[in-house]
Amino acid sequence: MMNAFIRLFEQRVRGVRLIELVGISLALIMIFWVCLSKAREGEDIKRMNDLDGQISDQQQQVTDLKVKVAELERPARLEQLAQTYLNMKPVAPTHETKLDDLAEISHSTSRPVVVPAVAAVPAPPAAPIAAHDDLISTVDAKVPPPPPPPPASLLKPAQKAAGAL
């Protein structure tokens, strides 16, 4: 058995030992493999650089969107929009109540109000929306007035007291 193994090292092909041919072919295969790996590495580096560029572009877009959100969420802007389009106003100091009175107010205003059926009024046609960044600013400034309150004869005494608040 040992002789067969030693003969493998001594066997010659055209004057060159077989083991030397195997060694040279393995070395050439390894050189080819390294060159192939370097080529793949170059492609990977190019792909990573492209991805880094995309990431930086998207980070810039996120930063721009955060600036836009901060601009749209400015309290002064929101207050101005609420006053202009929703007819909302800051709460007057006389419109505040004590914590103990909240339960009574809640009970007096939580009952449903029975209102007689009224003929349906058709809604006015909607104004076209212009192509702006801020859709809120494009809404027509004419907000329809709120419906009139029901006649006092239909209200219960507790509801009349709550309406006086």
C-alpha positions as CSV (number, residue, x, y, z in Angstrom):
1,M,0.0,0.0,0.0
2,M,2.8,2.4,0.9
3,N,4.6,1.5,-2.3
4,A,1.6,2.5,-4.4
5,F,1.5,5.9,-2.7
6,I,5.3,6.5,-3.2
7,R,5.0,5.4,-6.9
8,L,2.5,8.2,-7.3
9,F,5.2,10.7,-6.5
10,E,7.8,9.0,-8.7
11,Q,5.6,8.6,-11.8
12,R,6.7,10.8,-14.7
13,V,4.7,12.2,-17.7
14,R,7.0,13.4,-20.5
15,G,9.8,13.9,-18.1
16,V,7.9,15.8,-15.4
17,R,6.7,14.1,-12.3
18,L,3.0,13.8,-11.9
19,I,2.9,15.5,-8.5
20,E,4.5,18.6,-10.0
21,L,1.9,18.7,-12.7
22,V,-0.9,18.5,-10.1
23,G,0.8,21.2,-8.0
24,I,1.2,23.6,-11.0
25,S,-2.5,23.0,-12.0
26,L,-3.7,23.7,-8.5
27,A,-1.6,26.9,-8.3
28,L,-3.1,28.0,-11.7
29,I,-6.6,27.3,-10.5
30,M,-6.0,29.3,-7.3
31,I,-4.6,32.2,-9.3
32,F,-7.7,32.1,-11.5
33,W,-10.0,32.0,-8.5
34,V,-8.3,35.0,-6.9
35,C,-8.7,37.0,-10.1
36,L,-12.3,36.1,-10.3
37,S,-12.9,37.0,-6.6
38,K,-11.3,40.4,-7.2
39,A,-13.5,41.0,-10.2
40,R,-16.6,40.2,-8.1
41,E,-15.3,42.4,-5.3
42,G,-15.1,45.3,-7.7
43,E,-18.7,44.8,-8.8
44,D,-19.7,44.6,-5.1
45,I,-17.9,47.8,-4.3
46,K,-19.6,49.6,-7.2
47,R,-23.0,48.3,-6.1
48,M,-22.3,49.4,-2.5
49,N,-21.3,52.9,-3.7
50,D,-24.6,53.1,-5.7
51,L,-26.6,52.0,-2.6
52,D,-24.7,54.6,-0.5
53,G,-25.7,57.3,-3.0
54,Q,-29.3,56.2,-2.9
55,I,-29.3,56.2,0.9
56,S,-27.9,59.7,1.0
57,D,-30.5,60.9,-1.5
58,Q,-33.3,59.3,0.6
59,Q,-31.9,60.8,3.8
60,Q,-31.9,64.2,2.2
61,Q,-35.6,63.7,1.2
62,V,-36.4,62.7,4.8
63,T,-34.8,65.8,6.0
64,D,-36.7,67.9,3.5
65,L,-40.0,66.3,4.6
66,K,-39.2,66.9,8.3
67,V,-38.6,70.6,7.5
68,K,-41.9,70.7,5.5
69,V,-43.8,69.0,8.4
70,A,-42.3,71.4,10.9
71,E,-43.4,74.3,8.7
72,L,-46.9,73.0,8.4
73,E,-47.3,72.2,12.1
74,R,-46.3,75.7,13.3
75,P,-48.7,76.7,16.0
76,A,-49.3,80.2,14.6
77,R,-50.2,78.8,11.2
78,L,-52.6,76.2,12.7
79,E,-54.2,78.9,14.8
80,Q,-54.6,81.1,11.8
81,L,-56.1,78.3,9.7
82,A,-58.5,77.4,12.6
83,Q,-59.7,80.9,12.8
84,T,-60.0,81.4,9.1
85,Y,-61.6,78.2,8.0
86,L,-63.3,76.7,11.1
87,N,-64.3,80.0,12.8
88,M,-62.5,78.7,16.0
89,K,-61.2,81.2,18.5
90,P,-59.1,80.9,21.6
91,V,-61.0,80.0,24.8
92,A,-62.0,83.0,26.7
93,P,-61.2,83.1,30.4
94,T,-64.9,83.4,31.2
95,H,-65.6,80.1,29.4
96,E,-63.7,78.0,31.9
97,T,-65.2,75.9,34.7
98,K,-64.1,74.2,37.9
99,L,-63.2,70.5,38.1
100,D,-66.1,69.8,40.4
101,D,-68.6,71.2,37.9
102,L,-67.5,68.9,35.0
103,A,-69.7,66.0,36.1
104,E,-72.8,68.2,36.2
105,I,-72.0,69.7,32.8
106,S,-71.4,66.2,31.3
107,H,-74.7,64.8,32.6
108,S,-76.7,67.9,31.4
109,T,-75.2,67.9,27.9
110,S,-75.0,64.2,27.2
111,R,-78.8,63.7,26.7
112,P,-79.9,63.6,23.1
113,V,-81.9,66.5,21.8
114,V,-85.1,65.6,19.9
115,V,-85.4,67.8,16.9
116,P,-88.4,67.6,14.5
117,A,-87.6,66.4,11.0
118,V,-86.7,69.2,8.6
119,A,-86.7,69.0,4.9
120,A,-83.3,68.3,3.5
121,V,-81.5,71.3,2.1
122,P,-79.2,70.5,-1.0
123,A,-75.5,71.1,-0.3
124,P,-73.9,73.9,-2.3
125,P,-71.6,72.8,-5.1
126,A,-68.0,72.3,-4.0
127,A,-65.4,74.7,-5.3
128,P,-62.6,73.2,-7.4
129,I,-59.3,72.6,-5.7
130,A,-56.3,74.4,-7.1
131,A,-53.0,72.6,-7.5
132,H,-51.0,73.9,-4.5
133,D,-48.9,72.1,-1.9
134,D,-51.2,73.1,0.9
135,L,-54.7,71.8,0.4
136,I,-56.1,73.6,3.4
137,S,-55.3,77.0,1.9
138,T,-57.2,76.1,-1.3
139,V,-60.6,75.5,0.4
140,D,-63.1,78.2,-0.3
141,A,-63.1,80.7,2.6
142,K,-66.9,80.7,2.6
143,V,-67.9,78.2,5.3
144,P,-71.6,77.7,5.6
145,P,-73.1,78.9,8.9
146,P,-73.9,76.3,11.5
147,P,-77.6,75.2,11.6
148,P,-79.8,77.3,14.0
149,P,-80.4,75.8,17.4
150,P,-83.8,74.1,18.0
151,P,-86.6,76.3,19.4
152,A,-86.5,76.7,23.2
153,S,-89.9,75.1,23.5
154,L,-88.4,71.7,22.5
155,L,-85.6,71.8,25.0
156,K,-85.9,70.3,28.5
157,P,-85.1,72.5,31.5
158,A,-81.6,70.8,32.1
159,Q,-80.7,71.5,28.5
160,K,-81.7,75.1,28.8
161,A,-79.4,75.5,31.8
162,A,-76.5,73.8,29.9
163,G,-77.1,76.1,26.9
164,A,-76.7,79.1,29.2
165,L,-73.2,78.1,30.1
